[in-house]
Amino acid sequence: MKAEVLRHEKLNPTGTLGDAIRAARLQAGLTREQLSEATGVPKHWLGRWERDRSIPSEDQWLKLSKILTIPLKSNFILAKG
């Protein structure tokens, strides 16, 4: 599944999942390097997620949601790309 088909209704209703991750990271005042260190996820993966080249796994999403304070029960919807 490509990341651009996922939309987040509350964090970023018109953007992609990658846009929502980037917006949450910036709102938290973190660089990709800092988020990488905090989550244990390589920063090149974070970049791929933010550019909608891939999407986080469930475990990776849990790590992101804890650091970026994104609700675990976030409402993602499928949208036609």
N, CA, C and O of each residue as an XYZ file, in Angstrom:
324
protein
N       0.845     -1.170      0.000
C       0.000      0.000      0.000
C       0.892      1.235      0.000
O       1.822      1.333      0.800
N       0.614      2.159     -0.881
C       1.386      3.389     -0.929
C       0.881      4.347      0.132
O      -0.310      4.380      0.441
N       1.782      5.114      0.679
C       1.457      6.019      1.769
C       0.490      7.112      1.355
O      -0.295      7.578      2.181
N       0.525      7.533      0.095
C      -0.311      8.653     -0.286
C      -1.803      8.344     -0.260
O      -2.617      9.260     -0.373
N      -2.180      7.084     -0.116
C      -3.603      6.773     -0.030
C      -4.123      6.893      1.394
O      -5.324      6.760      1.626
N      -3.235      7.142      2.347
C      -3.656      7.302      3.729
C      -3.749      8.780      4.074
O      -2.838      9.556      3.787
N      -4.839      9.151      4.682
C      -5.048     10.524      5.121
C      -5.365     10.490      6.609
O      -5.989      9.547      7.094
N      -4.943     11.501      7.319
C      -5.246     11.596      8.733
C      -6.264     12.715      8.917
O      -5.977     13.877      8.628
N      -7.452     12.362      9.396
C      -8.562     13.310      9.464
C      -8.302     14.500     10.368
O      -8.730     15.612     10.058
N      -7.610     14.290     11.480
C      -7.421     15.379     12.436
C      -6.081     16.085     12.271
O      -6.037     17.315     12.272
N      -4.995     15.344     12.129
C      -3.671     15.955     12.047
C      -3.464     16.688     10.735
O      -2.856     17.758     10.705
N      -3.957     16.127      9.673
C      -3.666     16.684      8.361
C      -4.738     16.200      7.374
O      -4.479     15.283      6.594
N      -5.923     16.796      7.395
C      -7.046     16.251      6.628
C      -6.862     16.230      5.119
O      -7.459     15.390      4.446
N      -6.065     17.116      4.575
C      -5.913     17.152      3.121
C      -4.574     16.619      2.650
O      -4.384     16.410      1.452
N      -3.657     16.397      3.548
C      -2.339     15.916      3.178
C      -2.211     14.420      3.319
O      -3.168     13.723      3.658
N      -1.018     13.940      3.056
C      -0.742     12.509      3.138
C      -0.303     12.123      4.544
O      -0.122     12.978      5.411
N      -0.138     10.848      4.749
C       0.385     10.357      6.017
C       1.771     10.943      6.260
O       2.090     11.334      7.383
N       2.585     11.004      5.234
C       3.918     11.583      5.358
C       3.867     13.035      5.796
O       4.668     13.472      6.622
N       2.914     13.785      5.236
C       2.728     15.181      5.640
C       2.379     15.267      7.125
O       2.874     16.141      7.837
N       1.526     14.355      7.585
C       1.112     14.358      8.993
C       2.284     14.029      9.912
O       2.436     14.642     10.969
N       3.116     13.060      9.515
C       4.284     12.700     10.321
C       5.246     13.877     10.397
O       5.741     14.215     11.472
N       5.508     14.496      9.258
C       6.416     15.642      9.226
C       5.874     16.793     10.063
O       6.618     17.411     10.824
N       4.585     17.084      9.930
C       3.977     18.175     10.694
C       4.073     17.908     12.196
O       4.372     18.818     12.968
N       3.822     16.666     12.614
C       3.901     16.316     14.036
C       5.337     16.425     14.543
O       5.574     16.872     15.665
N       6.295     16.013     13.707
C       7.711     16.105     14.097
C       8.120     17.563     14.272
O       8.761     17.921     15.260
N       7.746     18.397     13.314
C       8.092     19.815     13.394
C       7.392     20.492     14.567
O       7.982     21.339     15.239
N       6.144     20.124     14.811
C       5.406     20.691     15.945
C       6.087     20.326     17.266
O       6.069     21.103     18.220
N       6.682     19.147     17.308
C       7.405     18.706     18.507
C       8.783     19.359     18.600
O       9.469     19.217     19.612
N       9.187     20.068     17.555
C      10.482     20.749     17.552
C      11.663     19.816     17.376
O      12.754     20.089     17.876
N      11.447     18.704     16.661
C      12.496     17.701     16.483
C      13.011     17.671     15.053
O      12.263     17.883     14.098
N      14.297     17.404     14.927
C      14.869     17.126     13.614
C      14.674     15.638     13.337
O      14.325     14.876     14.238
N      14.896     15.232     12.102
C      14.817     13.797     11.807
C      15.857     13.030     12.616
O      15.594     11.923     13.085
N      17.035     13.620     12.776
C      18.088     12.950     13.543
C      17.660     12.750     14.996
O      17.874     11.679     15.563
N      17.063     13.765     15.596
C      16.604     13.652     16.987
C      15.494     12.618     17.112
O      15.479     11.833     18.060
N      14.563     12.615     16.159
C      13.479     11.634     16.196
C      14.023     10.232     15.974
O      13.537      9.272     16.573
N      15.022     10.112     15.122
C      15.665      8.827     14.883
C      16.277      8.282     16.172
O      16.104      7.110     16.506
N      16.985      9.136     16.882
C      17.603      8.719     18.145
C      16.550      8.341     19.176
O      16.734      7.378     19.920
N      15.450      9.086     19.230
C      14.409      8.840     20.225
C      13.622      7.557     19.952
O      13.173      6.893     20.885
N      13.457      7.213     18.680
C      12.645      6.050     18.325
C      13.461      4.816     17.983
O      12.941      3.701     18.007
N      14.749      5.009     17.661
C      15.559      3.890     17.213
C      15.306      3.541     15.749
O      15.766      2.509     15.261
N      14.576      4.405     15.055
C      14.283      4.210     13.630
C      15.318      5.007     12.830
O      15.502      6.197     13.087
N      15.994      4.382     11.872
C      16.981      5.119     11.083
C      16.378      6.363     10.430
O      15.238      6.335      9.966
N      17.145      7.451     10.397
C      16.594      8.704      9.877
C      16.238      8.625      8.406
O      15.359      9.356      7.950
N      16.907      7.745      7.639
C      16.519      7.625      6.229
C      15.126      7.004      6.096
O      14.417      7.291      5.132
N      14.726      6.156      7.051
C      13.357      5.619      7.043
C      12.364      6.735      7.333
O      11.320      6.833      6.688
N      12.697      7.577      8.308
C      11.812      8.705      8.624
C      11.613      9.577      7.388
O      10.502     10.027      7.106
N      12.691      9.808      6.661
C      12.600     10.594      5.432
C      11.710      9.929      4.393
O      10.945     10.600      3.700
N      11.814      8.618      4.289
C      10.966      7.888      3.328
C       9.498      7.997      3.716
O       8.633      8.144      2.853
N       9.217      7.926      5.011
C       7.820      8.057      5.462
C       7.305      9.459      5.178
O       6.185      9.625      4.695
N       8.113     10.464      5.475
C       7.687     11.850      5.267
C       7.494     12.169      3.786
O       6.695     13.040      3.441
N       8.209     11.482      2.919
C       8.075     11.694      1.475
C       7.103     10.701      0.847
O       6.971     10.642     -0.376
N       6.419      9.917      1.691
C       5.417      8.952      1.231
C       5.987      7.885      0.310
O       5.327      7.436     -0.627
N       7.220      7.488      0.591
C       7.843      6.403     -0.163
C       7.527      5.050      0.475
O       7.593      4.011     -0.181
N       7.184      5.079      1.761
C       6.783      3.879      2.488
C       5.982      4.320      3.710
O       5.858      5.514      3.986
N       5.450      3.360      4.424
C       4.676      3.671      5.621
C       5.244      2.889      6.814
O       5.811      1.811      6.637
N       5.091      3.432      8.016
C       5.618      2.738      9.199
C       4.851      1.451      9.492
O       3.652      1.352      9.229
N       5.553      0.484     10.033
C       4.888     -0.731     10.512
C       4.134     -0.382     11.790
O       4.255      0.730     12.304
N       3.374     -1.310     12.288
C       2.617     -1.073     13.520
C       3.564     -0.736     14.679
O       3.304      0.198     15.438
N       4.649     -1.485     14.817
C       5.615     -1.221     15.894
C       6.261      0.152     15.737
O       6.446      0.881     16.712
N       6.599      0.491     14.501
C       7.207      1.791     14.249
C       6.206      2.919     14.531
O       6.575      3.964     15.066
N       4.940      2.696     14.167
C       3.901      3.695     14.432
C       3.733      3.907     15.940
O       3.536      5.036     16.388
N       3.809      2.832     16.718
C       3.708      2.952     18.179
C       4.835      3.821     18.729
O       4.606      4.666     19.595
N       6.051      3.614     18.227
C       7.190      4.429     18.667
C       6.974      5.897     18.307
O       7.191      6.786     19.130
N       6.542      6.141     17.064
C       6.297      7.519     16.631
C       5.207      8.180     17.466
O       5.350      9.328     17.887
N       4.132      7.464     17.701
C       2.994      8.053     18.415
C       3.363      8.430     19.846
O       2.844      9.407     20.385
N       4.245      7.668     20.455
C       4.676      7.993     21.822
C       5.531      9.255     21.845
O       5.348     10.113     22.708
N       6.447      9.370     20.919
C       7.361     10.520     20.884
C       6.654     11.776     20.400
O       6.864     12.860     20.944
N       5.812     11.633     19.377
C       5.168     12.792     18.769
C       3.788     13.081     19.357
O       3.087     13.986     18.902
N       3.414     12.322     20.350
C       2.103     12.438     21.014
C       0.942     12.424     20.019
O       0.021     13.236     20.103
N       1.008     11.489     19.087
C      -0.090     11.250     18.155
C      -0.960     10.178     18.801
O      -0.440      9.133     19.191
N      -2.267     10.403     18.925
C      -3.131      9.401     19.546
C      -3.038      8.054     18.837
O      -3.025      7.998     17.607
N      -2.972      6.974     19.607
C      -2.878      5.640     19.020
C      -4.116      5.306     18.205
O      -4.026      4.582     17.214
N      -5.244      5.812     18.600
C      -6.483      5.544     17.879
C      -6.767      6.655     16.881
O      -7.908      7.090     16.727
N      -5.733      7.101     16.215
C      -5.884      8.140     15.204
C      -6.776      7.638     14.075
O      -6.799      6.447     13.765
N      -7.491      8.542     13.482
C      -8.402      8.185     12.402
C      -7.747      8.375     11.050
O      -7.668      9.488     10.531
N      -7.278      7.267     10.486
C      -6.739      7.286      9.143
C      -7.793      6.741      8.210
O      -8.489      5.782      8.543
N      -7.914      7.332      7.068
C      -8.896      6.865      6.090
C      -8.185      6.625      4.767
O      -7.149      7.227      4.486
N      -8.745      5.752      3.972
C      -8.219      5.523      2.639
C      -8.831      6.549      1.703
O     -10.032      6.820      1.747
N      -8.002      7.103      0.874
C      -8.466      8.077     -0.100
C      -7.909      7.691     -1.460
O      -6.799      7.168     -1.561
N      -8.663      7.945     -2.475
C      -8.175      7.622     -3.816
C      -7.018      8.527     -4.159
O      -7.114      9.750     -4.054
N      -5.892      7.900     -4.581
C      -4.672      8.630     -4.888
C      -4.826      9.429     -6.115
O      -3.890     10.113     -6.528
